[in-house]
Amino acid sequence: MASAFYNPIGTTALITGASSGLGVGYAHELAQRGADLVLVARRQARLESLAVDLAEKYGTVSTVIPLDLTAADAVPELVRDLRERMITIGTLVNNAGFATFGTVLDSNEAREREQVALNVQALTALTHALLPDLVETASLHPHAAALINLASTAAFQPVPYMAVYGATKAYVLSYTEAVSYETRASGLKVTAICPGPVDTEFFEVAQTGSGKKGTPLTVDAVMRASFSALDRSVMPSVVLVGARNAILARFASIYPRRAVLNAVGRLNTPRGTR
Ligand SMILES: NC(=O)c1ccc[n+]([C@@H]2O[C@H](COP(=O)([O-])OP(=O)(O)OC[C@H]3O[C@@H](n4cnc5c(N)ncnc54)[C@H](OP(=O)(O)O)[C@@H]3O)[C@@H](O)[C@H]2O)c1
């Protein structure tokens, strides 16, 4: 039975990519549950207007930190800023991320490096820097601390035409499951959230051209799946969002790798390409 088992009231949650899509969803859910927030992304005006909205709706205290997380010293700078403000993080949502679409042959190498810098390096550095805070919060306030990393159904198999994205999300999934094992005795809730396509700005940013395939998930559906998992006494280290996506991910683990690669390649082939 689901109960409000995850209770971050009185603690602070940091959300990366809080200016849009799923990040805004996590901000509302965490604020509603009584957490103070640290909102991080590049678009400052959006973060500030979200902070005002959350203060009006839930009385939330938000700290807005505009930052490009792909910059070399972004994470140390962010952590220094938190220390100066004497903020301890009880929940970390590593949500900022983006994809590129197209062949590796035609890709922009700088943009691909940026993708790895955000989806992999910033997530790893921030987790490493804040894990002591999270574990300490878990020991002081049982059921109040969580590490939520945004992976994807793209994590379960190679994704032609989104090669770097699929690889970054495979990393996030593997890394998060390993951290969840290592911290299992601490009380920290650690999970990789794996949605299929969600209706956000993601596809515009990725410039898929063909748009979203099928009916995308809503941000609300991803929030329901995330928080019902957080509310379980034994937190699953992987949350697949949507029954169809869960089945497809299961297929990817039992079917021959070559067959899965061919099927995903066909599905993802840009229009007009053979
Ligand atoms: N939408 C989907 O179909 C889908 C499916 C599975 C998983 N996901 C994952 O879910 C997460 C959130 O995606 P979304 O769908 O909400 O996409 P979105 O609406 O495009 O939001 C992406 C967020 O990342 C932030 N961001 C991008 N580059 C950044 C940078 N260099 N530094 C700091 N922040 C940066 C953006 O803020 P600024 O532009 O203001 O910096 C924005 O807040 C991503 O990790 C994505 O891979 C999405």
The ligand as an SDF file (V2000), in Angstrom:
LIG
                    3D

 48 52  0  0  0  0  0  0  0  0999 V2000
   11.0190   14.3370  -22.5590 N   0  0  0  0  0  0  0  0  0  0  0  0
   11.3240   13.0780  -22.7810 C   0  0  0  0  0  0  0  0  0  0  0  0
   10.8220   12.4380  -23.7250 O   0  0  0  0  0  0  0  0  0  0  0  0
   12.2720   12.3380  -21.8600 C   0  0  0  0  0  0  0  0  0  0  0  0
   12.2120   10.9390  -21.8050 C   0  0  0  0  0  0  0  0  0  0  0  0
   13.0800   10.2680  -20.9720 C   0  0  0  0  0  0  0  0  0  0  0  0
   13.9830   10.9570  -20.1860 C   0  0  0  0  0  0  0  0  0  0  0  0
   14.0140   12.3230  -20.2670 N   0  0  0  0  0  0  0  0  0  0  0  0
   15.0200   13.0140  -19.4470 C   0  0  0  0  0  0  0  0  0  0  0  0
   14.3590   13.8700  -18.5400 O   0  0  0  0  0  0  0  0  0  0  0  0
   15.1910   14.9820  -18.2110 C   0  0  0  0  0  0  0  0  0  0  0  0
   14.4060   16.2760  -18.3400 C   0  0  0  0  0  0  0  0  0  0  0  0
   14.0240   16.4500  -19.6920 O   0  0  0  0  0  0  0  0  0  0  0  0
   12.7050   17.2160  -20.1360 P   0  0  0  0  0  0  0  0  0  0  0  0
   11.9100   16.2710  -20.9240 O   0  0  0  0  0  0  0  0  0  0  0  0
   12.0810   17.9080  -19.0050 O   0  0  0  0  0  0  0  0  0  0  0  0
   13.3620   18.2510  -21.1730 O   0  0  0  0  0  0  0  0  0  0  0  0
   13.3160   19.8560  -21.2570 P   0  0  0  0  0  0  0  0  0  0  0  0
   11.9250   20.3290  -21.1080 O   0  0  0  0  0  0  0  0  0  0  0  0
   14.0730   20.1840  -22.5020 O   0  0  0  0  0  0  0  0  0  0  0  0
   14.1530   20.3010  -19.9730 O   0  0  0  0  0  0  0  0  0  0  0  0
   15.5490   20.1680  -19.9070 C   0  0  0  0  0  0  0  0  0  0  0  0
   16.0850   20.9720  -18.7360 C   0  0  0  0  0  0  0  0  0  0  0  0
   17.5190   20.8460  -18.7190 O   0  0  0  0  0  0  0  0  0  0  0  0
   18.0780   22.1490  -18.5600 C   0  0  0  0  0  0  0  0  0  0  0  0
   19.3910   22.2560  -19.1900 N   0  0  0  0  0  0  0  0  0  0  0  0
   19.7130   22.0150  -20.4920 C   0  0  0  0  0  0  0  0  0  0  0  0
   21.0060   22.2920  -20.7090 N   0  0  0  0  0  0  0  0  0  0  0  0
   21.5120   22.7320  -19.5210 C   0  0  0  0  0  0  0  0  0  0  0  0
   22.7950   23.1970  -19.1130 C   0  0  0  0  0  0  0  0  0  0  0  0
   23.8250   23.2610  -19.9780 N   0  0  0  0  0  0  0  0  0  0  0  0
   22.9640   23.5880  -17.8270 N   0  0  0  0  0  0  0  0  0  0  0  0
   21.9290   23.5490  -16.9510 C   0  0  0  0  0  0  0  0  0  0  0  0
   20.6940   23.1090  -17.2750 N   0  0  0  0  0  0  0  0  0  0  0  0
   20.4870   22.7110  -18.5470 C   0  0  0  0  0  0  0  0  0  0  0  0
   17.0870   23.0730  -19.2720 C   0  0  0  0  0  0  0  0  0  0  0  0
   17.1830   24.3880  -18.7370 O   0  0  0  0  0  0  0  0  0  0  0  0
   17.8970   25.6500  -19.4440 P   0  0  0  0  0  0  0  0  0  0  0  0
   17.7010   25.5040  -20.9260 O   0  0  0  0  0  0  0  0  0  0  0  0
   17.1950   26.8110  -18.8330 O   0  0  0  0  0  0  0  0  0  0  0  0
   19.3340   25.5460  -19.0240 O   0  0  0  0  0  0  0  0  0  0  0  0
   15.7610   22.4470  -18.8700 C   0  0  0  0  0  0  0  0  0  0  0  0
   15.3560   22.9490  -17.6130 O   0  0  0  0  0  0  0  0  0  0  0  0
   16.4060   14.8830  -19.1490 C   0  0  0  0  0  0  0  0  0  0  0  0
   17.4720   14.3040  -18.4490 O   0  0  0  0  0  0  0  0  0  0  0  0
   15.9250   13.9450  -20.2380 C   0  0  0  0  0  0  0  0  0  0  0  0
   16.9890   13.2360  -20.8390 O   0  0  0  0  0  0  0  0  0  0  0  0
   13.1760   13.0310  -21.0660 C   0  0  0  0  0  0  0  0  0  0  0  0
  1  2  1  0
  2  3  2  0
  2  4  1  0
  4  5  1  0
  4 48  2  0
  5  6  2  0
  6  7  1  0
  7  8  2  0
  8  9  1  0
  8 48  1  0
  9 10  1  0
  9 46  1  0
 10 11  1  0
 11 12  1  0
 11 44  1  0
 12 13  1  0
 13 14  1  0
 14 15  2  0
 14 16  1  0
 14 17  1  0
 17 18  1  0
 18 19  2  0
 18 20  1  0
 18 21  1  0
 21 22  1  0
 22 23  1  0
 23 24  1  0
 23 42  1  0
 24 25  1  0
 25 26  1  0
 25 36  1  0
 26 27  1  0
 26 35  1  0
 27 28  2  0
 28 29  1  0
 29 30  1  0
 29 35  2  0
 30 31  1  0
 30 32  2  0
 32 33  1  0
 33 34  2  0
 34 35  1  0
 36 37  1  0
 36 42  1  0
 37 38  1  0
 38 39  2  0
 38 40  1  0
 38 41  1  0
 42 43  1  0
 44 45  1  0
 44 46  1  0
 46 47  1  0
M  CHG  2   8   1  16  -1
M  END
$$$$
